[in-house]
Amino acid sequence: MAKELKREGLSEEKKGLILALLAEGHSERRVASILNISKTAVHKNKIKQQTLGTTKPQTGRGRKRLSVDQDDRQLIRMSLNNRRMTSSDLQKEWEMTAGIKCTARTVRNRLLGAGLKSCKARKKPFINEKERARPSMGDVPVNAISLDLLRDARETVRTSPLGVINTPMIPWCQTTLPLNIPCNIHIKLENMQRTGSFKIRGVANQFARRPKGGNFVTMSAGNYGKSFAYATKHYGSKGKVVMPETAPESRSTLIQSFGCEVERVPTSCLINVVNRCVEENDMTFLHSYDDLDLIAGHASLGFEILELMPQPDVVVVCCGGGGLLAGVAAAIKLSGCVKTRIYGVEPEGACTMYKSLIEKKPVGMDSESIASGLAPPTAGTLPYELCQSYVEEIVLVSDEEIKSAVSTLYRAGLLVEPSGCAAFAAIANNRIPDIAGRNVVVILSGGNIGKDELTNFAD
């Protein structure tokens, strides 16, 4: 009869004897012979004592497991936010940000189980390192932007330590300046927002979902850069803003005052400089308009409008790369306001979204406009998709009409920059159809304009 072997653990008494004999100077082989156990058992108990300080079984020392709901949603958000991250990339970022250890295979299986396939579930990157800084939102389906996701971002923005303000929305009649426009205009005063523009909303959501103390780079004409610099200072992070040469010098100086580095380059070179920073300085790129977390943060503005006017007839929003327009439109439409018409407004000399919707793909152009904040090198990929689904039309205004709008608002007691009053210029110049008797909301998106710039506008 074959001898049956059974693996049994060592008793606490025998473990104590092992340590005692080793302390007396006996070798591991000698201790094993005395106690009639294997040398391996002696060695393992010796190592356990040295590393843990005890030979008793340890409980709760395994890896923290992913929950089914909350952690899966976070993984999905991380993947949608950057579709160029592989499962290994996601696993490393998840461990760093949430402190949860898991394998890349676990991440891959969870994402595949959620119906998210392709690049993030592959072991090897499908792009080279030089492309990592480029906008990567094209793979995000519009139906991935859910009402729950936007509401979650709204709560993040509302409670952000950056101090985002629920700005006033007032009827135009309260300004005491008459307008010959046959509709009920309400203006949302984002020119009164912290850092002077709506950009802090998206930045608050971006930074809330990234590790503190990082090294970030972005491209901006000023307003996003100002909010970005404000956030990096608050969170103790390092930052660099790559700005177009057309941006006002006063904005560069202000951004530098927050401790951020500024580099001014031609608009066509913005993304190339960002790529260089990512490659050579190991910086993380935060996009100023084509980013899921950013757009979800901007959607908080749409929810604030609906709190004061549950069923607006028309909402008019300025449009540069499209992040604000996309976020506001998604929030309003997904909240059930299917009859609300949402219009985007661009300068004639910087109409990237207008051209993108005509050509049915995101395009760029050599922009030239007084509204430098509405002149990105290209339209955003994700904003383009959302605008296709939720925006009625993009209308254009001239630089002269924008200048006139700045002056009109100034006489009404409102300090609004050229990029921030494009939507108002469209209303004032009858660019929006069928608004007679309608409730119309116009977003004044920013008020970062200096005294030297104001001298360029007629009183």
C-alpha positions in Angstrom: 0.0 0.0 0.0 1.3 3.4 -1.0 2.1 5.7 1.9 -0.4 8.5 2.0 1.1 11.9 2.7 -0.8 14.8 4.2 0.5 18.4 4.3 0.0 19.8 7.8 1.0 23.2 9.2 3.5 23.6 12.0 2.1 24.1 15.5 2.9 27.3 17.4 5.0 25.3 19.8 7.2 23.9 17.0 7.5 27.3 15.5 8.8 28.6 18.8 11.3 25.8 19.0 12.6 26.6 15.5 13.3 30.2 16.6 14.9 29.1 19.9 17.2 26.6 18.3 18.2 29.1 15.6 18.9 31.7 18.3 21.3 29.2 20.0 23.4 29.1 16.8 22.2 25.8 15.2 22.1 25.7 11.4 18.8 25.4 9.6 19.7 21.9 8.5 20.5 20.9 12.2 17.2 22.4 13.4 15.3 20.5 10.8 17.0 17.2 11.8 16.3 17.8 15.5 12.6 18.6 15.0 12.1 16.0 12.2 10.8 18.6 9.7 11.9 19.9 6.4 14.7 22.5 6.0 12.3 24.5 3.8 9.8 24.8 6.8 12.7 26.1 9.0 13.8 28.6 6.4 10.3 30.0 5.8 9.6 30.5 9.5 13.0 32.2 9.9 12.2 34.6 7.0 8.7 35.3 8.3 10.0 36.3 11.7 12.6 38.6 10.1 10.2 40.4 7.8 7.0 40.4 9.8 8.2 40.1 13.4 5.9 37.1 14.0 5.3 33.6 12.7 1.6 33.8 13.2 -0.7 33.6 10.1 -1.5 37.1 8.7 -5.0 38.0 7.8 -6.2 40.9 5.6 -2.8 41.3 3.9 -3.9 40.3 0.5 -4.6 42.9 -2.3 -7.7 45.0 -1.9 -10.2 43.7 -4.3 -12.2 45.8 -6.8 -15.8 46.3 -6.0 -18.4 45.5 -8.6 -20.0 48.9 -9.0 -18.1 51.9 -7.7 -14.6 50.9 -8.7 -15.8 49.6 -12.1 -17.4 52.9 -12.8 -14.1 54.7 -11.9 -12.1 52.3 -14.2 -14.6 53.0 -17.0 -14.3 56.7 -16.5 -10.5 56.5 -16.5 -10.5 54.5 -19.7 -13.0 56.8 -21.5 -11.0 59.8 -20.4 -7.9 58.5 -22.2 -8.6 55.8 -24.7 -4.9 55.4 -25.5 -4.1 54.0 -22.1 -3.5 50.2 -22.1 -4.8 47.9 -19.4 -1.3 48.0 -17.9 -1.3 51.8 -17.9 -4.8 51.9 -16.2 -3.6 49.3 -13.6 -0.7 51.5 -12.6 -2.7 54.7 -12.5 -5.4 53.0 -10.5 -2.9 51.7 -7.9 -1.4 55.2 -7.6 -4.6 57.2 -7.3 -6.9 54.8 -5.4 -4.4 52.6 -3.6 -6.0 49.5 -5.0 -3.7 46.8 -6.2 -4.9 44.6 -9.0 -3.5 43.0 -12.1 -3.6 44.3 -15.7 -5.6 41.2 -16.6 -8.3 42.1 -14.0 -8.5 45.6 -15.5 -8.8 44.2 -18.9 -11.5 41.7 -18.0 -13.5 44.4 -16.1 -13.4 46.7 -19.1 -14.3 44.0 -21.6 -17.2 43.0 -19.3 -18.4 46.6 -19.5 -18.4 46.4 -23.3 -15.3 48.5 -23.8 -13.0 46.8 -26.2 -9.9 47.7 -28.3 -6.9 49.5 -27.3 -7.2 49.8 -23.5 -7.7 46.0 -23.3 -4.5 45.3 -25.2 -1.2 44.5 -23.5 0.9 46.6 -25.9 0.2 50.3 -26.7 -1.1 50.8 -30.2 0.6 54.2 -30.5 4.2 55.3 -30.1 5.3 57.6 -27.3 5.4 60.7 -29.5 1.6 60.5 -30.0 0.7 60.2 -26.3 0.1 64.0 -25.9 -2.4 64.2 -28.7 -6.1 64.6 -28.1 -7.5 61.1 -27.7 -11.3 61.5 -27.3 -12.3 60.2 -30.7 -13.0 56.7 -29.5 -15.4 57.9 -26.8 -19.0 57.2 -27.9 -21.6 60.0 -27.3 -23.8 57.5 -25.4 -21.0 57.1 -22.9 -21.7 60.7 -21.7 -24.6 59.8 -19.4 -26.7 62.0 -17.1 -25.3 60.2 -14.1 -21.8 60.9 -15.1 -22.6 64.6 -15.6 -24.4 64.8 -12.3 -21.5 63.2 -10.5 -19.1 65.8 -12.1 -21.5 68.6 -11.1 -21.3 67.5 -7.4 -17.5 67.3 -7.7 -17.5 70.9 -9.1 -19.9 72.1 -6.4 -17.8 70.8 -3.5 -14.4 71.6 -5.1 -11.8 73.2 -2.8 -11.1 75.5 -5.7 -14.3 77.5 -4.7 -16.3 77.3 -7.9 -19.2 79.8 -7.8 -22.8 79.2 -8.7 -23.0 82.5 -10.7 -26.1 84.7 -11.0 -28.5 84.5 -13.9 -30.5 87.7 -14.3 -33.0 89.1 -16.8 -31.5 91.7 -19.1 -34.0 94.3 -17.9 -32.1 94.5 -14.6 -29.2 96.1 -16.4 -31.3 99.2 -17.2 -29.9 99.3 -20.7 -32.6 98.9 -23.3 -32.2 96.4 -26.2 -34.5 96.3 -29.2 -34.8 92.5 -29.2 -38.3 91.0 -28.9 -37.5 88.2 -26.5 -36.9 87.6 -22.8 -33.2 87.5 -22.4 -31.5 86.1 -19.3 -27.7 86.4 -19.0 -25.6 83.9 -17.1 -22.8 85.8 -15.5 -19.7 83.5 -15.8 -17.6 86.7 -16.1 -18.1 86.8 -12.3 -16.8 83.3 -11.8 -13.6 82.6 -9.8 -10.5 83.2 -12.0 -12.8 85.3 -14.3 -14.3 82.6 -16.5 -16.2 79.3 -16.7 -12.9 77.4 -17.2 -12.5 76.7 -13.5 -15.5 74.3 -13.7 -13.8 71.9 -16.0 -10.4 72.3 -14.3 -12.0 71.5 -10.9 -13.3 68.2 -12.2 -10.0 67.4 -14.1 -7.8 67.9 -11.0 -10.2 66.1 -8.7 -9.6 62.9 -10.7 -5.8 63.1 -11.0 -3.0 62.6 -8.5 -1.9 65.6 -6.4 1.6 66.9 -6.9 1.8 65.9 -10.6 3.7 67.7 -13.4 1.2 69.0 -15.9 1.3 70.8 -19.2 -1.5 72.4 -21.2 -2.1 74.8 -24.1 -4.4 77.8 -23.7 -5.0 81.3 -24.9 -5.4 82.5 -21.3 -8.6 81.6 -19.5 -8.0 77.9 -19.2 -4.4 78.6 -18.4 -5.3 80.9 -15.6 -7.7 78.3 -14.0 -5.1 75.6 -14.6 -2.4 77.7 -12.9 -4.7 78.5 -10.0 -5.4 74.8 -9.5 -1.7 73.7 -9.7 -0.9 76.2 -7.0 -3.7 75.0 -4.8 -2.8 71.3 -5.2 0.9 71.8 -5.0 1.5 70.6 -8.6 3.9 71.8 -11.2 2.5 73.3 -14.4 3.4 74.8 -17.8 1.1 76.7 -20.1 1.8 76.8 -23.8 0.1 79.9 -25.2 -0.4 81.3 -28.7 1.5 84.4 -29.6 -1.8 86.3 -30.2 -2.9 86.0 -26.5 -2.6 89.2 -24.5 0.7 89.7 -22.6 -1.3 90.5 -19.4 -2.6 87.0 -19.3 0.9 85.5 -19.5 2.0 87.7 -16.6 -1.0 86.7 -14.5 -0.4 82.9 -15.2 3.2 83.3 -14.2 2.2 84.9 -11.0 0.7 81.6 -9.9 4.0 79.9 -10.3 3.4 78.3 -13.7 5.9 78.5 -16.6 4.6 80.1 -19.8 5.9 79.5 -23.4 4.4 81.6 -26.2 4.5 80.0 -29.7 2.5 80.3 -33.0 -0.9 78.7 -32.9 0.0 76.0 -35.4 2.9 74.9 -33.1 1.0 74.5 -29.9 0.5 70.7 -29.9 4.1 70.2 -31.1 5.5 72.0 -28.1 3.1 70.1 -25.8 4.4 66.8 -27.3 7.9 67.9 -26.6 7.1 68.6 -23.0 5.5 65.2 -22.6 8.5 63.4 -24.2 11.4 65.3 -22.8 10.1 66.4 -19.4 7.7 63.5 -18.6 4.8 65.9 -18.1 1.1 64.9 -18.2 -1.0 66.7 -20.8 -4.3 68.2 -19.7 -6.4 69.2 -22.7 -8.1 72.6 -22.5 -11.2 71.6 -24.4 -11.1 68.0 -25.7 -11.3 66.1 -22.4 -14.1 64.0 -20.9 -13.6 65.2 -17.3 -13.3 68.8 -18.5 -16.5 68.7 -20.5 -18.4 67.0 -17.7 -17.2 69.7 -15.3 -18.5 72.4 -17.8 -21.9 70.6 -17.8 -22.4 72.0 -14.3 -23.2 75.3 -15.8 -26.1 73.7 -17.8 -27.5 72.2 -14.6 -27.4 75.7 -12.9 -29.4 77.2 -15.8 -32.1 74.5 -15.4 -32.4 75.1 -11.7 -33.5 78.7 -12.5 -35.3 78.1 -15.8 -36.4 74.4 -16.1 -37.5 74.7 -19.7 -35.5 77.4 -21.6 -36.6 77.9 -25.2 -33.1 78.9 -26.5 -29.6 78.7 -25.0 -26.8 80.6 -26.7 -23.2 79.6 -25.9 -19.8 80.9 -27.3 -17.7 78.2 -28.9 -13.9 77.8 -29.4 -12.8 74.2 -29.1 -16.3 73.3 -28.1 -15.8 72.1 -24.5 -18.3 74.5 -22.9 -20.9 74.2 -25.7 -20.7 70.4 -25.6 -21.0 70.2 -21.8 -23.9 72.6 -21.5 -25.8 71.1 -24.4 -25.3 67.5 -23.1 -26.5 68.6 -19.6 -29.6 70.3 -20.9 -30.6 67.7 -23.5 -30.0 64.7 -21.2 -32.1 66.3 -18.5 -35.1 66.0 -20.8 -35.3 69.4 -22.4 -35.7 68.0 -25.9 -37.4 71.1 -27.3 -34.7 73.5 -26.1 -32.7 74.9 -29.0 -28.9 75.3 -28.3 -26.8 77.5 -30.5 -23.0 77.8 -30.6 -21.4 81.1 -31.6 -18.0 81.5 -33.2 -16.0 84.4 -34.7 -15.9 84.5 -38.5 -12.1 84.3 -38.5 -12.0 81.3 -36.1 -14.9 79.0 -37.1 -13.4 75.6 -36.6 -16.6 73.9 -35.2 -18.7 75.5 -37.9 -16.4 74.1 -40.6 -16.2 70.7 -38.8 -20.0 70.3 -38.9 -20.0 71.1 -42.6 -17.2 68.7 -43.4 -18.5 66.1 -41.0 -15.2 65.7 -39.2 -13.1 67.8 -36.8 -11.0 70.2 -38.8 -8.5 73.0 -38.0 -7.7 76.4 -39.6 -5.4 79.3 -39.3 -7.5 81.5 -37.0 -7.4 85.2 -36.7 -9.9 87.0 -34.4 -10.0 89.6 -31.7 -11.6 86.8 -29.6 -8.3 84.8 -29.1 -10.0 82.5 -26.6 -12.3 81.2 -29.3 -9.5 80.5 -31.8 -8.1 77.0 -31.1 -6.0 75.2 -33.7 -8.7 72.6 -34.3 -12.2 71.7 -33.1 -12.3 69.2 -30.3 -13.1 65.6 -31.3 -15.5 64.8 -28.4 -17.1 68.3 -28.5 -17.6 67.8 -32.2 -19.5 64.5 -31.6 -21.6 66.0 -28.9 -22.4 69.1 -30.9 -23.5 66.9 -33.8 -26.0 65.3 -31.4 -27.3 68.1 -29.2 -26.6 71.5 -30.9 -29.1 73.1 -33.3 -26.6 75.2 -35.3 -23.3 77.2 -35.1 -23.7 80.8 -36.1 -20.9 83.3 -36.9 -20.3 86.9 -35.8 -17.7 89.4 -37.0 -14.9 91.0 -35.0 -16.7 94.3 -35.3 -19.9 92.8 -33.9 -17.9 91.4 -31.0 -16.3 94.8 -30.3 -19.7 96.4 -30.3 -21.0 93.8 -27.8 -18.0 94.4 -25.4 -18.9 98.2 -25.5 -22.7 97.5 -25.0 -22.1 95.3 -22.0 -19.6 97.7 -20.5 -22.3 100.5 -20.7 -24.6 98.1 -18.9 -22.1 97.7 -16.1 -20.7 94.4 -17.2 -17.0 93.8 -17.8 -16.9 91.0 -20.4 -13.9 90.1 -22.6 -14.3 89.6 -26.4 -14.3 85.8 -26.2 -16.9 86.0 -23.5 -19.5 88.1 -25.3 -19.7 86.3 -28.7 -23.0 84.7 -27.7 -24.4 88.2 -26.8 -23.1 89.5 -30.1 -25.2 86.9 -31.9 -28.3 87.9 -30.1 -27.7 91.6 -30.5 -27.2 91.2 -34.3 -30.2 88.9 -34.9 -28.2 85.8 -35.7 -30.5 83.5 -33.8 -33.7 82.6 -35.6 -37.3 82.5 -34.2 -36.7 84.0 -30.8 -39.6 86.5 -30.6 -41.4 86.0 -27.3 -39.0 83.2 -26.3 -37.1 82.7 -23.1 -33.5 83.0 -24.2 -30.4 82.3 -22.0 -27.1 83.9 -23.1 -23.9 82.8 -21.4 -21.3 85.6 -20.8 -18.4 83.2 -20.4 -15.5 85.4 -19.2 -14.5 88.8 -17.9 -10.7 88.7 -18.1 -10.0 91.9 -19.9 -7.4 94.5 -18.9 -7.5 98.3 -19.0 -5.1 98.4 -21.9 -7.4 96.1 -23.9 -10.5 98.2 -23.0 -9.0 101.2 -24.7 -9.5 99.4 -28.1 -13.2 99.6 -27.7 -15.5 102.5 -28.3 -17.4 103.9 -25.3 
